[in-house]
């Protein structure tokens, strides 16, 4: 065992031990501000993805937020085609409405925009599609990643056997290069007909970015695998969802929804093999079907629960330090309300609320 392997083993063992600390989250009451409705003129609902624009470019305005919609106006999952742009003051505009019949490359099954949404410094917007024809898991297909320019036009698609139901995404952005980290939830799930399969993956897509040309895909590497997943009549599909990169620590966190835990994959930027399902940062406690995930202040991991509407704050050593109710509506309370979220320094935590179809802010 070399020094790197020894350090990795010790780090993983420490996380497993730390996960036992995850039962002490302090429940907090907070005030929440509604920034704006996420529903565009075509009526798309069920906001999933959220990404902040780092630099103004074309129709993209620095500091504004993009939100992708998963459902159409009939509320059918996997049929949403729009991305809206929202300013911190609540001014909303349509950034893109994607026509499946006019794509420049394959996207198996069509368009159903997921939580997988990033905006690169170069002005390229990349969004995932996990499409259906009727809103049910029986018609779900592999989809793709769509690459849009700064005016909302699709220039290319990334697709293939390693991109199968892209569900969420984060990125490391180096300007002339970028790495996308994508969770995939359709590896064997549709064929299993609701039974649990351990086929969920996390892939790294490495891009080269040249001024005046669309991003060039250099390689795809599976860096996580074996995550549990299954179809679900209410949620369409459940599997590894949120991915959040702590670039400084070189750790990728993954919301392992069906295992009710947050996993940690070491060395995601450079590894060339799968870490399996990774080490456990935190499990159980306040976690209840973690979906959305982001890295916040001081390296804390923020997890949005899919089953009860709570936000759980997890320290880098795995201790759950706070549990904050973001949505208690519906029956059961908060179920199905939360997906994408992010923390913006000086502002707070922005998140989408599927129950109200709004972009909200926790100051």
N, C-alpha and C positions, 0 to 999 in steps of 0.2 A: 504494500500500500504506500503510494507516494505522498508527499506533503499535501498536495492539493486534494487528493482523495481523503486523507485524514481530516483535513479541515472541513471538507464537505460532509463527511460522516458525522463529525462532531456538531456541525451546524444543524443537520437534519435531526440528530438525536435531541438537541436542545429545543427545537421547535416542537417535536412530539411531546416532550416533557412540559413545555410551556402551554400546550393546548389544554392541559388540565386546569389552567388558571381561568378558563373562559366562562366561568359561571358567576362572576362577581360584577357584571355590568350594572352600573347605576342608572336607573331609569330617570330620564329628564323630561321636563315640559318645556316647550319652546314656542316661539311665534313664527309663523310661516307666511311669506308673501307670495301671492300669485303674480307672476311676471306677465304672462300672456296665454291666450288659447293657442294650442298647437294645430288646430283644425284649419286647413287651407280651403280655398273656394270649392274644390271638388269634393269636400266632405270626408277626406281620409281621417281616420281616428287611430287610437292605440299608439301613442308616441313611444318609441323604443330607444333609439340611439340619440346621443347628445355629444357634441364636440364644440370646443371654443375655437374661434378663428384667430390664429396667432399674428397674422399680418394682413393688411388690406391688399386686395388683388382682384381686379375685375369687379364682379358683383359682391365679392366677399369684403366685409367691413371688420377691421380689427376689433376684437373684444365682443363682437356679436356671437351668437350661439346658433349652431345648426341642429335641427331635430328631424329624425327620420320617422315616418309613419308606417306601421306594419299592416294595418287593416284599411279596407276601402270604406266608402260611405255606408255600405250595407253591413259593416262590422264583420266582414269575413277575414279571418287571419291569413296572412301570407299573400295578400293582394294589394297592399298599400304601395303607392308609387311616388310619393312626394317627400321632398325635403324642404322644410321651412327655415327661414333665417329670422332670428328674434334678437333685438337689441336689449341691453340691460334695462332700458326704460320701457320695454314692452312693445316696441314698434315691430310689426311682423310683415314679412314679405315671402313670396314663394321663390325659393332658390332653384328648385328643379322638380319637374314632373316627367318621369321616365316612361317612355313608350316601349314596351317589350318587342314590338314589331319593327323597331328602328334601331336596334342595337348593332354596334360595329363588330361584335363577336358573340360567341355562344354564351348563353346563360341558361342551363337546362331547367326548364319549367317556367321561365318567365321572371316576373318581378313581384317581390314581397319584401320590402326593405326592413332589415332587422336592426338590432342594437349595434351591430358592427359598423361604426362610423368614425372616421378620423379626417382631420384637415391638416395637410402638410404645409410647411413654411413656404414651399414653392407655389402654393395656390391650388394644388391638386386635392380633390376630395375623393375619398374612397369609402364605399358603402357596400354592405353585404346584402345579398338577396337569398331568402329561403322561401320559395314560392309555392302556392297551392292554386288549384283552379276553382275550388269551392269552399275554402276555409277549413278543410278537414285534413288530418294527418294522412289519410289514405291517398291523397293526391299530392302530397309534398314531394318535391324533387330537389336535386342537389344544389341548384342555384349557382351563384358565382360571387365574385367581388367586382363591382363596377367602378371604373375610374372616370371621374368627371373633372372638367376644367373649371376655371374660376367663374365661368358664366353658367354653369349647370348643365353643360353638354357632355354626354358620355363619349369618351374617346376609345376605350378598350375595356375588355373584360378579362379577369383572371379566373380560370376554371380548370377542372380536371379531378382526378380521383382523390387527391389530397385536400380538395376544397369541397366539402360535402355537408351542406347545411351550415354556412357560416353564421354564427349566432351572436358573437360579440368580438370586439377587436380593440387593440391599443397599438401604439407605435412608438418606436425610437426614431427621431428625425434628425439626421445629420446634415440636411441641406442637399448635398449632392448624392447622398445615399439615405435609405430609410429601411427599417425593418418593421414589418407588420406582424403582430401576434394575434392569431385568429383561433377561436374555439369553434369546433365543428360537432354537430349533434345528430347527423343523419346516417352514421355508419352502422347500418343494420337495423335501425329503429323501425322503419316503416314495415319491413318484412317481418319483424317480430310481433307486430300487431298488438302493442301495448305491454309486452313482456320486457323485463329488464335485460339489457345487453351492455356489455362493458366495451363499447366501441368508440366512445367520445375521445376526441383528440384536440391537441393544441399545435398549430403549425406556425412556423416562422417563414414569412415571405421576404426575401431580400431584394431590394429595388435599387437600380441606378437611375439618377435623375439628372437629365441634361437640359439646359435652357433651350426652349423652342421645340422640345420633343416630349411625348408622353413618357411616363415612367417605364423603365424596362425591367421586367422580372428576370432576376439572375438565378434564383434558386428557391426551392421550397423544402423545408426540413421539418419533420415531425419531432417536436421537443417534449411533448406530453401525450400519453396514450393510456387506454384502459379505463377511462372515466365512465361511470354508469350513466345510462341514458334510456329513455323510453318515450313513446308517444303518450299524449294525454288529451282527453276530449276537451278540457277547459283551456290548457296552456299550449296546445298543439304538440309541443315536444318539450321534455325536460332533460337537461344534461348539463355539461360544463358550460357556464355562461360567462359572467364577467371576467375580464382579464385586466390586470393592472400592473404596470411595470415600475419598479423602483430601480431606475437606471444607475443611481449612485451605488446601491448595494448589489446590483446585478442579480435581482430576484424578480421573477414573474409570479404574481399571485393569481390564482384561479378560483372562481366560485364553483365548487363541486356541489351542485345543488342537491342531488339525490343523496349524497353522503352527509349533507348538512354540515359542511366544513369549508374552510378556506385553505386551499393547498398552496404550496410554495415550490416553484421549480428553480433550482440554482443555475447560474450561468446561462440564462436564456439567450443572451446576445451572441454567444460564441459556441455553444454546445452543438455537436453534430450527431447526437444520439438522443433517443427519448429518455426522459426521466421518469417514465411511467406516470403514476398519479401524484408524484412529488411527495414532499414532506407535509405534515399537517401543521399549519400555523395555529389554527383554532378550530374547535369542533363543538357542536352542541351549545349549551348555555343559552344566550340570547339569539343565536342564529336559528332561522326558521325558513329554509329554502332560500339561501342567499343567491341573488341574481346579479344586480348591478354591483360593480366593484371599482374603487379608485384608491390611489395612494394620496393621502392628505398631508397635513402639516406634521413635521417631525417624524415622517415615515409611518404614521398611523395608516392602517387600512380601514376604509369605510365600506361596509357591506349593506346593501339594501335587500331586505327580506321580501320574498315573493308571496309568503303565506300570511303575514300579519301586518305589513305596512310599517315595520320598524327599521330604523337605521342603526347598525351596530358599529361602534368604534373599537378597533382592535389595535393594541400597541404592537410595535415590531417584535416583541418577545412573546406575543400570543395572548396577552391578557385582554379580555373584553372590558373596556373601561367605561363605556356609556351605551345606553340603549334609548333611542329617541323616536317617538311616534311621529311619522310623517303623514300617514293616512289611516284613519280608523273607520272609514266608511264601508258600507257593504256588509255582506253576510257570507262567510265569517268576516269580521272587521279587518280591513286592510288587505284582504286576499286579492292578488292579481293587480295591485295598484302600482307597484314600483318596478322600474327597470334601470335605465341609464342614469348616471349621476357623475358629478365632478366637483372638485373644490377649486375655487378661484381665489387666489390670495387677495386680501383686502375687501372681498365681497361676501364670500360664504360658500355654501354648497348649493349648486343648482341641480335639480333633478326633474325628471318627467313623471307625471302622475297619470297613469292610464285610466284611472277611475273618473277623473275630471277632464282629461284631455288638455292638460295645462303644463306649462313650464313653471316650476316653483323655485323659490329661493329660501334657504335656511340661513339667515345671517350669522 
